[in-house]
Amino acid sequence: MNNSPIGIFDSGLGGLTVLLEIRKKLPKESIIYFADKKNCPFGNKTQQEIRDFTVLALRWLVKNHVKLIVVACNTASTMGIQYYRKLFPDMEIVGVVPAVKTAALITKNKHIGVFSTKMTSHSPYLKKLINTYCEGIKVVNLGSEKLAELIEKGNFNGGEITDELSKYITTFQKNQIDALVLGCTHYPFIAKIIEKLFKGKVKLIDSGEAVARRAASVLKVKRMVGGRFDTTEKYYTTADTEKTSDIASFLLRKSVHFDKIDL
């Protein structure tokens, strides 16, 4: 038994969707969540910038004695998951990548969409996933520069998110997709809005549950499963703690508090 915490990293608050799935799957594990809000969003950064920011965060998590790290950011994962594993060979690192394989398996008309940040949509890693799993399947691969940042603001009642979504939903509809991969951990927070725009005719797929299963499997194989009944969740950010705490509390539907760290 190992009661050290699991570390979860994201550029912002999208990784909270992964945290929710990990909490469901692993209720006896403590968690440290780290949001690099100072440098968010990652989708408009260069590959080297994304890797540098992520490495700093992973070093901090390692120093805080986590037993496993989940890089809960599609952009950070697709830009360097193998790179991080080489830098931290003694740490188990689980990445989050678009669930292209799942979409390819469930599509009925062989038309799927992948919706992510612009950086992820252009990544060689995603292209490799599509080439590997989507033979004979039409894939519409689109990325937004703005959507993750809009979700970070936590304002779902205005028209900004719907307006931004509409730019892409129309293209997906024209291509008659029947499955849409949510290739950014922020996007499950607006799944209901997306479903409404598609009028419930498209199956939405995100990676959160699969990542939680993977984390559970790694802990079991490495004999690091925790058994605490008094688990803790600690939240840290590189930016404004009050605003980050307020938005995270809204997204999680419970009160959480972020502490400030400087890397």
C-alpha positions as CSV (number, residue, x, y, z in Angstrom):
1,M,0.0,0.0,0.0
2,N,1.2,3.5,-0.9
3,N,-0.7,6.5,0.4
4,S,1.3,9.1,-1.4
5,P,-0.9,11.4,-3.6
6,I,-1.5,11.3,-7.3
7,G,-0.4,14.4,-9.1
8,I,-2.5,15.9,-11.8
9,F,-1.2,18.7,-14.0
10,D,-2.9,20.9,-16.5
11,S,-2.3,24.4,-18.0
12,G,-5.5,25.4,-16.3
13,L,-8.8,23.9,-15.1
14,G,-9.6,21.5,-17.9
15,G,-7.8,18.8,-16.0
16,L,-10.5,18.9,-13.3
17,T,-12.6,16.8,-15.7
18,V,-9.9,14.1,-15.3
19,L,-9.7,14.6,-11.6
20,L,-13.4,13.9,-11.4
21,E,-13.0,10.6,-13.2
22,I,-10.0,9.6,-11.1
23,R,-11.9,10.4,-7.9
24,K,-14.7,8.1,-9.1
25,K,-12.3,5.3,-10.0
26,L,-9.9,5.7,-7.1
27,P,-11.9,7.0,-4.1
28,K,-9.1,6.0,-1.6
29,E,-6.4,8.1,-3.3
30,S,-5.2,11.6,-2.3
31,I,-4.7,14.1,-5.1
32,I,-2.5,17.1,-5.7
33,Y,-3.9,19.3,-8.6
34,F,-1.6,21.8,-10.2
35,A,-2.9,24.4,-12.7
36,D,-0.3,26.5,-14.5
37,K,-2.8,29.4,-15.0
38,K,0.0,31.9,-15.4
39,N,0.9,30.3,-18.8
40,C,-2.6,29.2,-19.8
41,P,-3.6,28.5,-22.5
42,F,-1.0,26.1,-23.9
43,G,-2.8,25.9,-27.3
44,N,-1.1,29.1,-28.6
45,K,2.4,28.3,-27.3
46,T,5.3,26.7,-29.2
47,Q,6.2,23.1,-28.6
48,Q,9.3,24.0,-26.7
49,E,7.4,26.5,-24.5
50,I,4.8,23.8,-23.7
51,R,7.5,21.3,-22.8
52,D,9.4,23.8,-20.6
53,F,6.3,24.8,-18.7
54,T,5.3,21.2,-18.2
55,V,8.7,20.0,-17.0
56,L,8.8,22.8,-14.4
57,A,5.4,21.6,-13.1
58,L,6.4,17.9,-13.1
59,R,9.5,18.8,-11.2
60,W,7.4,20.5,-8.6
61,L,5.1,17.5,-8.3
62,V,8.0,15.1,-7.9
63,K,9.4,17.3,-5.1
64,N,6.0,17.1,-3.4
65,H,6.3,13.3,-3.3
66,V,3.5,12.2,-5.7
67,K,3.6,8.5,-6.7
68,L,2.1,9.0,-10.2
69,I,1.6,12.0,-12.4
70,V,-1.3,12.5,-14.8
71,V,-0.6,15.1,-17.5
72,A,-4.2,16.0,-17.8
73,C,-3.7,18.2,-20.9
74,N,-4.0,16.9,-24.4
75,T,-1.8,19.7,-25.7
76,A,1.0,19.0,-23.2
77,S,0.7,15.3,-23.7
78,T,0.8,15.3,-27.5
79,M,3.7,17.8,-27.5
80,G,6.0,15.6,-25.4
81,I,4.7,12.7,-23.3
82,Q,7.7,10.5,-24.2
83,Y,10.0,13.4,-23.6
84,Y,8.7,13.8,-20.0
85,R,9.0,10.1,-19.3
86,K,12.7,10.2,-20.4
87,L,13.4,13.1,-18.1
88,F,11.7,11.5,-15.2
89,P,12.5,7.7,-15.6
90,D,11.6,6.9,-11.9
91,M,8.2,8.5,-12.1
92,E,5.1,6.9,-13.6
93,I,3.5,9.4,-16.0
94,V,0.1,8.9,-17.6
95,G,-0.8,11.2,-20.5
96,V,-4.1,12.3,-22.0
97,V,-4.6,12.0,-25.7
98,P,-7.7,12.3,-27.9
99,A,-9.7,9.1,-27.9
100,V,-9.5,8.5,-31.6
101,K,-9.4,4.7,-31.3
102,T,-12.7,4.7,-29.4
103,A,-14.4,6.9,-32.0
104,A,-13.2,4.7,-34.8
105,L,-14.6,1.7,-33.1
106,I,-18.1,3.1,-32.4
107,T,-18.8,5.1,-35.6
108,K,-21.5,3.7,-37.8
109,N,-21.2,5.8,-40.9
110,K,-17.4,5.9,-40.8
111,H,-17.3,9.7,-40.4
112,I,-15.8,11.1,-37.1
113,G,-14.7,14.4,-35.8
114,V,-11.8,15.4,-33.6
115,F,-12.1,18.7,-31.8
116,S,-9.2,20.1,-29.8
117,T,-6.9,23.1,-29.4
118,K,-5.2,24.3,-32.6
119,M,-1.9,23.1,-31.3
120,T,-3.2,19.5,-30.7
121,S,-5.0,19.4,-34.0
122,H,-1.7,20.1,-35.8
123,S,0.4,17.7,-33.7
124,P,2.3,14.8,-35.3
125,Y,1.1,12.7,-32.4
126,L,-2.6,13.2,-33.3
127,K,-1.9,12.6,-36.9
128,K,-0.2,9.3,-36.0
129,L,-3.2,8.3,-33.9
130,I,-5.5,9.0,-36.9
131,N,-3.3,7.1,-39.3
132,T,-3.1,4.2,-37.0
133,Y,-6.7,3.7,-36.1
134,C,-8.8,5.4,-38.8
135,E,-8.2,3.4,-41.9
136,G,-11.3,3.7,-44.1
137,I,-12.7,6.4,-41.9
138,K,-13.2,10.0,-42.8
139,V,-11.8,12.2,-40.0
140,V,-12.6,15.9,-39.7
141,N,-9.8,17.3,-37.4
142,L,-10.4,20.8,-36.2
143,G,-8.8,23.0,-33.4
144,S,-9.9,26.1,-31.7
145,E,-7.5,28.8,-30.5
146,K,-10.1,30.4,-28.1
147,L,-12.4,27.8,-26.7
148,A,-10.3,26.5,-23.8
149,E,-9.5,30.1,-22.7
150,L,-13.3,30.9,-22.8
151,I,-14.1,27.9,-20.6
152,E,-11.3,29.0,-18.2
153,K,-13.3,32.1,-17.5
154,G,-16.3,30.0,-16.3
155,N,-18.9,32.1,-18.0
156,F,-21.2,29.7,-19.8
157,N,-24.3,31.9,-19.8
158,G,-23.0,34.4,-22.4
159,G,-22.9,33.8,-26.1
160,E,-19.1,33.7,-26.6
161,I,-18.8,30.0,-26.1
162,T,-21.7,29.2,-28.4
163,D,-20.5,31.6,-31.0
164,E,-17.0,30.0,-31.0
165,L,-18.5,26.5,-31.1
166,S,-20.7,27.4,-34.0
167,K,-17.7,28.1,-36.2
168,Y,-16.7,24.4,-36.0
169,I,-20.0,22.6,-35.4
170,T,-21.2,23.6,-38.9
171,T,-18.2,22.0,-40.5
172,F,-18.7,18.8,-38.5
173,Q,-22.4,18.7,-39.4
174,K,-21.6,19.2,-43.1
175,N,-19.3,16.2,-43.0
176,Q,-22.1,14.1,-41.3
177,I,-20.0,12.9,-38.4
178,D,-21.7,10.6,-35.9
179,A,-18.9,10.6,-33.2
180,L,-16.9,13.6,-31.9
181,V,-13.7,13.2,-29.9
182,L,-13.4,16.0,-27.3
183,G,-9.6,16.3,-27.6
184,C,-9.2,18.9,-24.9
185,T,-9.8,18.2,-21.2
186,H,-11.7,21.6,-21.0
187,Y,-14.4,20.5,-23.4
188,P,-16.3,18.0,-21.3
189,F,-17.4,21.0,-19.1
190,I,-19.4,22.2,-22.1
191,A,-20.6,18.8,-23.3
192,K,-24.2,19.7,-22.8
193,I,-23.9,22.8,-25.0
194,I,-22.2,20.8,-27.7
195,E,-24.8,18.1,-27.5
196,K,-27.5,20.7,-27.9
197,L,-25.9,22.2,-31.0
198,F,-25.7,18.8,-32.5
199,K,-29.3,18.1,-31.4
200,G,-28.2,14.9,-29.7
201,K,-27.3,13.3,-33.0
202,V,-23.6,12.9,-32.4
203,K,-21.9,10.7,-29.7
204,L,-19.3,12.7,-27.7
205,I,-16.2,10.9,-26.5
206,D,-13.6,12.2,-24.0
207,S,-10.6,10.5,-22.5
208,G,-11.2,11.1,-18.8
209,E,-12.6,7.7,-17.9
210,A,-9.9,5.9,-19.9
211,V,-7.2,7.9,-18.2
212,A,-8.6,7.0,-14.8
213,R,-8.6,3.3,-15.7
214,R,-5.0,3.6,-16.9
215,A,-4.0,5.3,-13.7
216,A,-5.7,2.6,-11.6
217,S,-4.0,-0.1,-13.7
218,V,-0.5,1.4,-13.3
219,L,-1.0,1.7,-9.5
220,K,-2.1,-1.9,-9.3
221,V,0.8,-3.2,-11.4
222,K,3.4,-1.2,-9.5
223,R,1.8,-2.1,-6.2
224,M,1.2,1.5,-5.3
225,V,-2.6,1.4,-4.6
226,G,-3.7,3.6,-1.7
227,G,-6.1,2.7,1.0
228,R,-6.9,5.9,2.8
229,F,-10.4,6.7,4.0
230,D,-9.3,10.3,5.0
231,T,-8.1,11.3,1.5
232,T,-7.1,14.8,0.7
233,E,-7.3,17.0,-2.4
234,K,-4.9,19.9,-2.6
235,Y,-5.0,22.6,-5.3
236,Y,-2.2,24.8,-6.5
237,T,-1.9,27.5,-9.2
238,T,0.8,29.8,-10.6
239,A,-1.8,32.7,-10.9
240,D,-4.5,34.5,-9.0
241,T,-5.7,32.1,-6.3
242,E,-9.1,33.8,-5.5
243,K,-10.3,33.9,-9.1
244,T,-9.0,30.4,-9.8
245,S,-10.7,29.0,-6.7
246,D,-14.0,30.7,-7.6
247,I,-14.1,29.3,-11.2
248,A,-12.9,25.8,-10.1
249,S,-15.6,25.8,-7.4
250,F,-18.2,26.6,-10.1
251,L,-16.9,23.9,-12.4
252,L,-16.7,21.2,-9.7
253,R,-19.9,22.3,-8.0
254,K,-18.2,22.3,-4.6
255,S,-15.9,24.7,-2.8
256,V,-12.2,24.3,-3.4
257,H,-9.3,26.6,-2.6
258,F,-6.1,27.0,-4.6
259,D,-2.8,28.0,-3.0
260,K,-0.2,30.0,-4.9
261,I,3.2,28.7,-6.1
262,D,6.0,30.3,-8.1
263,L,8.1,28.1,-10.4
